[in-house]
Structure formats: C-alpha cells, structure tokens
C-alpha cells in the first residue's frame, strides 16, 4: 500500500480506499483491516486507518474473536486509538453480539442444554466478569424472554431468588432455566452454584414454576446441571 501520511481516506488512491472499494466490489471484498478502517474512520500522522487497523489485529494475532474481548483500556494501548475510535470498535462488536441474539424469541423451542448454550454463548462467552441470567419458557418450552439478573466480578455475582421468581411470575413463565458464565474457563460448578440451584429448585416449585436446568457457560464449552443429573 502507498503511504498517505496526513491524508484522509477520501484523499487516498481509489484502490486503497475501503469505502470506495465497498461500493465498487461489495462489503465481502474488504479485509478485516479495511472493515476496521471504516469503523475508526481516520488514521494518524504516521499511519493510515488501514495501517492502524492492522496494528490492532496484530495485537490479537489477527483473531477477531480475541479482538472482541478487548475493553476500552486495552484498545487504547495501540498508539493512535483514542477514546472515540475505541468506543466505535466496542459499539461494533456489541451490535454483532446483539444481532446474534435478536432472533424472534417466541419461535425458539428449547429441546436440550445445547439450545440454551447456543442462545447465551454470544452474550456470555467472552465476558471478563460473571453475569447471571434466566431463560423464561412457556408450557411448550418456547422462549418467552431472557433476563439478566445480576452482574458481578471475575469470580462471582450476587443472586436474589426473589428477583428471579418475580421475573418469572410477571412474564407468566411455566419453566425457567438458570444460566451464568465462568470467565476463568473452569466448567466445574462451585459450591455457591450448587446451593443456588437447589434453593431455586425448591422455591420455584412453591410458585408452580419448573426449574429444569442451570447452564454454566465458558468461552468454548458449557456445563449442564440437568445433563449431569444434578437437578
């Protein structure tokens, strides 16, 4: 690529302009670096937007999944990526996550633990902190809603059973599934995980609500209390 110090994207040669390339050849023709260049918009005195994007990708060995895990502070470690550019990148990845989970929920039927994992992994798989969610189902095991109950730190989060039950009752759910993530990658349920599962099983029965599973999500796998006969 030619050097275009101090030039905006519009001033580059046509073959080096990601926006024009997108219009001429379609978005699938763009490399990951060119897509990032469109997101960040401009480069610096020493690097074009594409060159700056390549530095970002080099930071994670060209792994987009790992890039999506970076937070604001980590992105700003790359010289030339300020708060505005970093926030644009974060917003892009967040939209991607939401797109993956924005299917029409009432059309989704839960037939096993894998269905739950597929639903929650885009939300929880790469988080650096724990979050606790519930999945609400009707009598046909079709999804009514998924609700985040709490957000915690690296090793835990606080769960209030009353909030869980109120959410289920308010949405007229017949069945619930608990779900949270382990940022450490450890699939083994903690003593606290086992206690909350047992407590929720008992308390939900009093409300004529059936708790059928508790899923622990990691970056690339999951643990199911139901599959392991623990619920």
FILUMLUM-153220 format. One line per field, with one value per residue: residue number from 1; residue in one letter; z, y, x of N, C-alpha, C, O in turn. Coordinates in steps of 0.001 Angstrom, whole numbers, plus 500000, padded with zeros to 6 digits. Atoms other than C-alpha are relative to their C-alpha. Layout:
N
nr	[NUM  ...]
rest	[A  ...]
n.zz	[Z  ...]
n.yy	[Y  ...]
n.xx	[X  ...]
ca.zz	[Z  ...]
ca.yy	[Y  ...]
ca.xx	[X  ...]
c.zz	[Z  ...]
c.yy	[Y  ...]
c.xx	[X  ...]
o.zz	[Z  ...]
o.yy	[Y  ...]
o.xx	[X  ...]
***
This chain:
231
nr	[1  2  3  4  5  6  7  8  9  10  11  12  13  14  15  16  17  18  19  20  21  22  23  24  25  26  27  28  29  30  31  32  33  34  35  36  37  38  39  40  41  42  43  44  45  46  47  48  49  50  51  52  53  54  55  56  57  58  59  60  61  62  63  64  65  66  67  68  69  70  71  72  73  74  75  76  77  78  79  80  81  82  83  84  85  86  87  88  89  90  91  92  93  94  95  96  97  98  99  100  101  102  103  104  105  106  107  108  109  110  111  112  113  114  115  116  117  118  119  120  121  122  123  124  125  126  127  128  129  130  131  132  133  134  135  136  137  138  139  140  141  142  143  144  145  146  147  148  149  150  151  152  153  154  155  156  157  158  159  160  161  162  163  164  165  166  167  168  169  170  171  172  173  174  175  176  177  178  179  180  181  182  183  184  185  186  187  188  189  190  191  192  193  194  195  196  197  198  199  200  201  202  203  204  205  206  207  208  209  210  211  212  213  214  215  216  217  218  219  220  221  222  223  224  225  226  227  228  229  230  231]
rest	[X  X  X  X  X  X  X  X  X  X  X  X  X  X  X  X  X  X  X  X  X  X  X  X  X  X  X  X  X  X  X  X  X  X  X  X  X  X  X  X  X  X  X  X  X  X  X  X  X  X  X  X  X  X  X  X  X  X  X  X  X  X  X  X  X  X  X  X  X  X  X  X  X  X  X  X  X  X  X  X  X  X  X  X  X  X  X  X  X  X  X  X  X  X  X  X  X  X  X  X  X  X  X  X  X  X  X  X  X  X  X  X  X  X  X  X  X  X  X  X  X  X  X  X  X  X  X  X  X  X  X  X  X  X  X  X  X  X  X  X  X  X  X  X  X  X  X  X  X  X  X  X  X  X  X  X  X  X  X  X  X  X  X  X  X  X  X  X  X  X  X  X  X  X  X  X  X  X  X  X  X  X  X  X  X  X  X  X  X  X  X  X  X  X  X  X  X  X  X  X  X  X  X  X  X  X  X  X  X  X  X  X  X  X  X  X  X  X  X  X  X  X  X  X  X  X  X  X  X  X  X]
n.zz	[500000  500031  498772  500111  498731  499872  500941  499625  500903  501282  500774  500431  501313  499976  499600  498582  499219  499648  500266  501437  500356  499599  500986  501308  500032  498977  498680  499840  500599  499076  498967  498640  499744  500721  499280  498800  500427  500185  498671  499265  500780  500405  499422  499244  500810  500476  500479  500563  499219  500246  499290  498582  499790  500019  498700  499064  500262  499578  498541  499633  500987  501053  499526  499740  498753  498915  500080  499390  498548  499460  499448  500423  499616  500827  501363  500022  499897  501346  500285  501050  499648  498871  499458  501006  500866  499181  499755  501257  500151  498998  500421  501133  499505  499214  500969  500511  498974  499911  501213  499845  499003  500197  500717  499366  498913  499910  500983  499548  499067  499308  499968  499236  499473  501093  500456  499032  500227  501257  499786  499064  500254  500550  498961  498815  500249  499924  498981  498987  498684  499933  500072  499723  500812  499993  501231  499663  501021  499793  499778  501160  499977  500903  499238  499784  499841  499234  499145  499168  498601  499298  500568  498905  500310  500716  499377  499425  500069  498983  500568  499110  500497  500118  501301  501015  499962  500424  501453  500583  499770  500803  501413  500067  500426  499374  499808  500050  500063  499508  500820  499704  500637  499232  500807  499824  500891  499203  500153  498783  499200  498650  498937  500069  501150  499598  498993  500600  500832  499091  499414  501015  500324  498947  499941  501211  499904  499194  500886  501122  501117  500098  500344  500685  500236  499690  500963  499786  501316  500105  501321  501089  499589  498971  499046  499765  498799  500387  500680  499014  498977  498766  499771]
n.yy	[498803  498746  499228  498826  499292  498768  499984  500714  501114  499478  499516  501111  500580  500734  501401  500066  499397  501058  499641  500083  501408  500615  499627  500563  501455  500653  500046  501254  499869  499296  500765  499601  498716  498956  499802  499233  498646  499278  499759  498972  498783  499257  500457  499027  499367  501012  501217  499901  500746  501430  500392  499990  501187  501158  500040  500547  501430  500648  500085  501233  501021  500012  500765  499073  500399  499421  498549  499684  500091  498876  498906  498663  499760  500823  499472  498728  500252  499855  498576  499510  500369  499212  500413  500042  501167  501203  500154  500419  501429  500699  499936  500916  501374  500165  500177  501365  500904  499848  500581  501452  500426  499232  500759  499865  500961  500958  501078  500911  501037  500606  501458  500555  499040  499358  498856  498914  499529  499258  498738  499127  499864  498694  498984  500242  500786  499302  498949  500109  500021  500912  499524  501039  499795  501052  500209  500265  500818  500320  501434  500743  499794  498938  498899  498770  498906  500258  498826  499947  499792  499284  499945  499994  499873  501101  501306  500213  498972  500194  500420  499865  500913  499284  499315  501038  500464  498897  499895  501137  499800  498848  500381  501188  501131  501294  500672  499115  500566  499082  500002  499007  500306  500082  499399  500755  501152  501198  500447  500632  499103  499714  500323  498987  500358  501146  499529  499169  500876  500733  499041  499572  501144  500102  498815  499897  500972  499385  499086  500825  499741  501119  499725  501228  500094  498883  500110  499188  499730  499492  499479  500970  501194  499730  501056  500050  500717  501039  501072  500718  500551  499226  499149]
n.xx	[500836  499274  500012  500863  499940  500780  501105  501210  500300  500471  498867  499158  500281  501263  499827  499663  501072  500961  501400  500219  499883  501266  501015  499666  499868  500818  499364  499256  498673  499116  499294  500360  499350  500741  501261  499661  499648  501257  500560  499250  500182  498810  498753  499219  498957  499043  500668  501339  500991  499791  498787  500348  500836  499111  499328  500998  500142  498748  500039  500718  499622  501031  501149  501102  500656  499214  500152  501282  499898  499248  500790  499604  498612  499107  499994  499272  498566  499448  499787  500888  501378  500465  501311  501068  499782  500192  501439  500623  499714  500811  501405  500146  500050  501224  501087  499887  500531  501467  500578  499992  500981  501234  501026  501319  499927  501112  499860  498958  500432  498875  500121  498888  499036  499266  500803  499787  498626  499956  500704  499298  498565  499638  500110  499184  498797  498721  500020  498943  500645  501150  501376  500990  501198  501022  500750  501400  500659  501411  500235  499491  498541  499588  499422  500756  499040  498784  499853  498805  500356  498940  498658  499044  498587  499351  500231  501318  501027  501039  501280  501145  501035  501281  500019  500187  501389  500870  499886  500727  501439  500435  500070  500854  499171  500271  498711  498835  498652  498983  498788  498968  498714  498754  498924  498758  500006  500230  501384  500498  500849  499518  500954  501049  500847  500828  500966  501043  500826  500881  500937  500948  500849  501011  500859  500814  501087  501051  500726  500455  499093  499072  498607  499583  498557  499099  498908  498798  499413  498630  499688  500193  500732  501003  500350  501438  500396  500958  499279  499181  500877  499831  501171]
ca.zz	[500000  499255  502100  502689  505787  506896  504307  504962  503360  500644  499547  499062  495713  494779  495259  498826  499931  501855  501470  497722  497483  499379  496913  493862  494887  497833  501533  501224  499221  502209  504511  508268  508411  505800  507676  510867  508946  508001  511645  513045  510152  510072  510786  512394  511199  510787  509971  507645  509056  507410  508843  512253  511907  511050  514263  516190  514537  515164  518831  518852  516168  513650  515766  515602  518459  520710  519438  520560  524104  524447  526615  526208  528059  526062  522708  523635  524184  520411  519520  517501  519005  521223  523198  520205  517954  520783  521559  517877  517826  521052  519699  516509  518388  520735  517766  516406  519686  519779  516186  517071  519882  518319  516647  517374  520775  520718  517701  519648  521309  523914  523418  525369  527030  523707  522690  525866  525294  521695  522935  525709  524398  522221  525337  527944  526239  526162  529137  531647  534522  535705  534777  535898  533536  533448  530468  530702  528860  528309  528699  525221  526172  523779  524869  526374  527330  528665  531544  533149  536919  538089  537096  539302  539274  537943  540421  541368  541315  543774  543014  544626  544261  544787  541675  539654  540789  540308  536753  536035  537560  535811  532424  533188  532683  533355  533218  533935  533208  535105  533241  534183  532923  534344  532888  534240  531818  534659  533949  537424  539384  542627  545976  545588  542150  543636  546566  544435  542074  544957  546547  543292  542587  545924  545851  542248  542988  545586  542783  540446  538238  536987  537082  534517  534194  535185  532478  533108  530013  529236  526168  524219  526217  528858  531859  532334  535762  534069  531822  534862  536916  539452  539270]
ca.yy	[500000  503533  505926  508627  510447  513247  512262  511324  508216  510358  511556  508100  506356  504604  501094  501978  503468  500927  502884  503205  499566  498569  500474  499135  495497  494846  494527  490913  492128  494020  492552  492681  495565  497503  496932  498203  501207  502165  501856  504022  506495  508050  507376  509373  511446  508283  505598  505391  503973  500623  500515  501405  498618  496134  497092  496361  492973  492161  492774  489690  487632  488528  486771  488731  486705  487859  491426  491380  490617  493753  496560  500305  500440  497598  499096  502459  500822  500909  504268  506228  504571  507185  507007  507790  505128  502573  503219  502840  499419  498351  499503  497493  494269  494853  495243  491964  490223  491643  490619  487046  487015  489082  486268  486201  484528  483032  480943  479291  475987  474599  470878  470444  472081  472801  475093  477130  477324  478471  481212  482520  481960  485111  487096  485481  483555  486255  488435  489229  489223  486994  487606  485652  485287  483391  481962  482011  479386  478671  475253  474244  475099  478030  481059  483946  486059  486049  488396  489431  489171  490408  491342  490680  490413  487872  485144  485676  487616  488078  486290  487214  484398  486838  488812  485595  484420  487847  487973  484531  485366  488744  487091  484130  481643  477970  476932  478624  477850  479474  480496  482176  482296  481397  483832  481589  478848  476379  474338  472813  474294  475989  475226  478501  477387  474144  475923  478484  475760  473720  476793  477913  474422  474369  477945  477782  474688  476680  479061  476183  477025  474290  474809  472378  473289  475515  476144  477344  478968  479384  480692  477438  474976  474585  472556  471440  470512  468557  466597  465649  464601  467401  468958]
ca.xx	[500000  501165  501991  499395  500547  498214  495609  492014  490537  488930  492366  493881  494177  490946  492358  493358  490042  487912  484659  485029  486117  482963  480789  482636  483112  480783  481453  482642  485642  487064  489684  489224  491694  489719  486462  488091  489417  485862  484805  487624  487327  490790  494425  497191  500151  502196  499602  496625  493399  494125  497644  496281  493717  496463  498262  495063  494722  498392  497716  495464  497250  494526  491890  488622  487172  490007  489677  486055  487192  489308  487980  488349  491664  493209  492190  493693  497078  497546  499071  496538  493454  491869  488608  486387  487933  487966  484293  483378  485046  483324  479962  480512  481221  478288  475944  477293  476515  473011  472388  473326  470779  467987  466073  462369  462449  458923  459979  462810  461971  464351  464893  468124  471085  472818  469943  470480  474233  473744  471410  473649  477165  477138  476181  478403  481185  483830  482892  485690  483177  480324  476714  473658  470679  467409  465583  461779  459753  456069  454450  455623  459223  459240  461223  459290  462283  465835  466649  469913  469539  472927  476458  479460  483222  485672  484758  481141  477891  475035  471757  468454  465916  463039  464007  464183  460750  459169  460509  459051  455666  455442  456045  453731  456547  455872  459527  462847  466482  469344  472483  475741  479312  482717  485299  488058  487049  486500  483373  483117  480181  481158  479545  477637  476375  475090  473435  471605  470400  468992  467423  465807  464508  462677  461403  460200  458129  456212  455202  454263  457249  459553  463331  464725  468406  471306  473890  477451  478959  482663  484437  484118  482009  479308  478165  474556  473197  470396  472744  474830  471787  472297  468835]
c.zz	[500000  501354  499787  501336  499912  499017  500569  498995  498610  499094  499547  498543  500114  500519  501480  500897  500310  499664  498512  499508  500349  498967  498671  499965  501035  501294  500211  499423  500957  500979  501373  500344  499316  500659  501266  499651  499784  501353  500717  499222  499515  500687  500829  499061  499363  499395  499374  500877  499822  500748  501504  500348  500022  501319  501066  499845  500398  501504  500473  498991  498945  500358  500388  501293  501192  499996  500674  501510  500627  500515  499547  500284  499116  498575  499904  500169  498638  499692  498814  500227  501266  500476  498940  499094  500766  500241  498739  499776  500973  499580  498856  500472  500825  499091  499420  500971  500032  498774  500135  500953  499798  499155  500753  501044  500064  499013  500437  501007  500595  500103  500799  500406  498897  499480  500901  499811  498747  500146  500839  499696  499355  501037  501082  499728  500188  501018  501008  501417  499952  499848  500205  499270  500280  498633  500397  498844  500302  500135  498845  499887  498925  500827  500062  500048  500671  500747  500788  501418  500733  499234  501150  499545  499261  500542  500594  499788  500991  499311  501056  499428  499825  498665  498886  499943  499554  498483  499307  500128  499129  498527  499788  499479  500751  500393  499955  499910  500496  499096  500489  499391  501025  499139  500086  499023  500724  499927  501279  500803  501398  501021  499974  498840  500372  500990  499367  499120  500858  500597  499003  499593  501002  499970  498759  500025  500814  499172  498769  498726  500008  499592  499388  499754  500510  499141  500403  498658  500155  498556  498885  500399  501063  500896  500265  501245  499644  499341  500969  501137  501328  500280  499921]
c.yy	[501249  500706  501273  500723  501313  500092  499266  498889  500511  500445  498881  499645  499104  498583  499851  500594  498952  500345  499882  498554  499263  500275  499290  498482  499262  499823  498725  500067  500627  499038  500471  501359  501142  500269  500827  501448  500846  500363  501141  501313  500702  499443  501077  500647  498959  498765  500333  499186  498499  499505  499943  498768  498728  499872  499440  498494  499227  499808  498697  498885  499791  499178  500964  499666  500611  501525  500439  499939  501220  501088  501334  500267  499240  500527  501274  499830  500097  501483  500440  499630  500749  499522  499865  498780  498706  499748  499567  498504  499188  499961  499029  498556  499749  499816  498594  498983  500064  499432  498487  499503  500673  499268  500102  498901  499026  498847  498957  499012  499338  498500  499343  501082  500736  501214  501204  500595  500853  501379  500975  500202  501331  501122  499862  499424  500722  501135  499802  499953  499042  500761  498820  500360  498894  499967  499593  499281  499843  498483  499137  500113  500963  501221  501196  501193  499474  501285  499913  500368  500812  499944  500130  500205  498795  498646  499817  501166  499654  499671  500106  499157  500691  500722  498999  499571  501086  500144  498900  500187  501130  499645  498723  498783  498733  499299  501027  499179  501069  499915  501070  499542  499900  500573  499244  498840  498688  499608  499406  500977  500192  499554  500985  499718  498879  500430  500800  499170  499241  500923  500420  498867  499898  501180  500135  499027  500547  500940  499276  500323  498913  500470  498729  499901  501246  499792  500932  500124  500457  500434  499013  498737  500374  498783  500080  499184  498851  498820  499141  499425  500732  500910  499175]
c.xx	[500873  499910  499181  499956  499216  498831  498802  499762  499590  501143  500939  499700  498778  500162  500315  498914  498929  498555  499673  500078  498713  498921  500248  499923  499141  500767  500812  501407  501011  500664  499540  500597  499251  498657  500227  500324  498747  499399  500724  500079  501237  501233  500666  501015  500926  499348  498656  499052  500181  501235  499761  499168  500842  500753  499061  499885  501258  500048  499364  500272  498921  498775  498879  499257  500723  499909  498707  499998  500668  499063  500573  501475  500972  500097  500839  501500  500691  500113  499143  498547  499617  498641  498914  500126  499742  498514  499262  500195  499156  498537  499733  499878  498731  498789  500024  499447  498480  499310  499897  498926  498638  498965  498682  499856  498823  500091  501018  499426  501238  499771  501118  500975  500760  499262  500229  501390  500083  499354  500822  501487  500385  499971  501063  501381  501312  500016  501133  499459  498808  498681  499065  498712  498987  499326  498589  499316  498517  499836  500500  501520  500487  500409  499058  500959  501258  500342  501298  499592  501062  501311  500985  501421  500515  499556  498612  499058  498905  498679  498920  498862  498652  499880  499746  498540  499034  500033  499204  498497  499467  499829  499186  500760  499617  501298  501126  501279  500965  501223  500965  501316  501116  501121  501318  500116  499774  498528  499408  499145  500581  498959  498833  499046  499036  498925  498874  499079  498998  498939  498940  499067  498851  499039  499119  498827  498828  499129  499463  500782  501066  501396  500588  501505  500708  501234  501143  500709  501446  500233  499687  499243  498967  499813  498508  499709  499047  500700  500799  499161  500080  498818  498727]
o.zz	[500639  502146  498815  501903  498932  498869  501258  497956  497597  497879  498832  497970  501173  501302  502017  502095  499412  499207  498124  498600  499603  498580  498033  498966  501021  501302  500987  499719  500690  501452  501491  501013  499879  500715  501572  500404  500108  501522  501308  499813  498373  501685  501426  497851  498276  498678  499902  501758  500772  501341  502195  501411  500803  501792  501937  500831  500872  502010  501554  498841  498517  499469  501415  501979  502121  501055  501326  502152  501833  499931  498787  499436  498699  497991  498908  500048  498561  499725  497735  499569  502373  499983  498958  498834  500245  500163  498819  499316  500595  499716  498800  500017  500783  499378  499218  500573  500082  498870  499713  500913  500681  498612  501931  500714  500314  499192  499831  502016  499872  500733  501060  500068  499072  499115  500427  499808  498765  499469  500593  500151  499745  500895  501598  500587  500644  500949  501345  502375  498874  500355  499794  499445  500820  497961  501148  497690  501454  500206  499018  498879  498482  501880  499044  499424  501266  500164  501400  501642  501530  498371  502057  498553  498591  499789  501265  499427  501338  498356  502158  498364  498972  498074  497945  498863  498859  497852  498293  499183  498534  497852  498677  498694  501952  501316  499201  500350  500051  498537  500718  498944  502119  498275  499177  498778  500087  500304  501367  501102  502004  500661  500210  498964  500014  500914  499686  499030  500518  500685  499354  499256  500623  500037  498860  499485  500551  499500  497820  497624  501063  498512  500061  499421  500737  499279  500694  498034  501007  497742  497797  499638  501379  500554  500491  501323  500231  499649  500748  502109  502379  501125  500087]
o.yy	[501276  500422  502000  500919  502054  501160  498257  498833  499901  500542  499144  500092  498531  498109  498745  500781  498539  499480  499342  498159  498390  499375  498812  497908  498033  499775  498725  499214  500601  498086  501495  502173  502228  501417  501734  502364  502034  501452  502009  502368  501160  498728  501927  500425  499164  498017  501148  498447  497733  498427  499062  498171  497814  498761  498679  497758  498094  498884  498199  497970  498669  498699  501636  500551  501108  502154  501482  500435  501443  501350  501380  500803  499782  500532  501506  500800  500308  502205  499852  500171  500355  498518  498905  498096  497780  498607  498810  497815  498173  498935  498402  497822  498656  499004  497978  498047  499037  498888  497882  498333  500625  499887  500460  497740  497841  497830  497889  499409  498947  498044  498141  502253  501898  502210  502337  501814  501916  502329  502181  501179  501912  502116  500861  499490  500121  502013  498665  499863  498642  501870  497698  501454  497840  500988  498635  499699  499934  497756  497941  499721  500887  501502  501680  502228  498396  502369  498886  501386  501691  499091  500939  500886  498090  497680  498814  502266  498487  500339  499577  499469  500304  500765  499283  499497  500799  500363  499138  499929  501008  500185  498194  497996  498772  498485  501998  498031  502216  498858  502215  498401  500457  499868  499324  498342  497639  500389  499223  502083  499251  499212  500607  499927  498912  499983  500582  499453  499152  500563  500499  499111  499690  500999  500609  499324  500217  501184  499913  500336  498566  501035  497703  498825  502288  498791  502109  499121  501291  500444  499421  497770  501548  497668  501165  498015  497772  497665  497946  498912  500117  501800  499712]
o.xx	[501924  499012  499382  498881  499301  498235  498950  500420  499933  500971  501906  498707  498522  499339  500245  499130  498196  497809  498637  499347  498269  498177  499310  499490  499075  501997  501768  502243  502213  500043  498868  499959  499119  498216  499454  499993  498733  498851  500083  500312  501258  501141  500006  500976  501467  500011  497899  499490  500021  501211  500274  499338  500577  500993  499483  499874  501170  500685  499679  499464  498651  498071  498967  498746  500086  499918  498660  499073  500558  498012  501539  502187  501995  501181  501524  502248  501901  499116  499205  497658  499984  498128  498144  499137  499119  498056  498294  499284  498573  497871  498674  499000  498167  497910  498978  498753  497803  498209  498912  498546  497782  498050  498661  499615  499048  499421  501112  498843  502154  498817  501071  500804  501127  499887  500318  501560  500704  499746  500812  502083  501397  500682  501563  502260  502285  500876  501462  500228  498367  498514  499362  498175  499325  499181  498405  499406  498093  500827  500732  502109  501633  499835  498564  500724  501255  500310  501591  498938  500733  501518  500786  501680  499760  499432  498368  499478  498720  498282  499065  498327  497853  498801  499006  497953  498060  498998  498548  497752  498396  498952  499148  500233  499346  501329  501061  501339  500903  501518  500575  501439  501030  501643  502143  501214  499684  497654  498194  499594  501093  497833  497686  497839  497859  497780  497706  497884  497818  497765  497762  497909  497699  497824  497987  497761  497672  497968  499007  500233  501597  501566  500686  502002  500093  501937  500927  501056  501752  499309  499278  499218  498774  500205  497974  500087  499126  500406  500989  499715  499904  498914  497632]
***
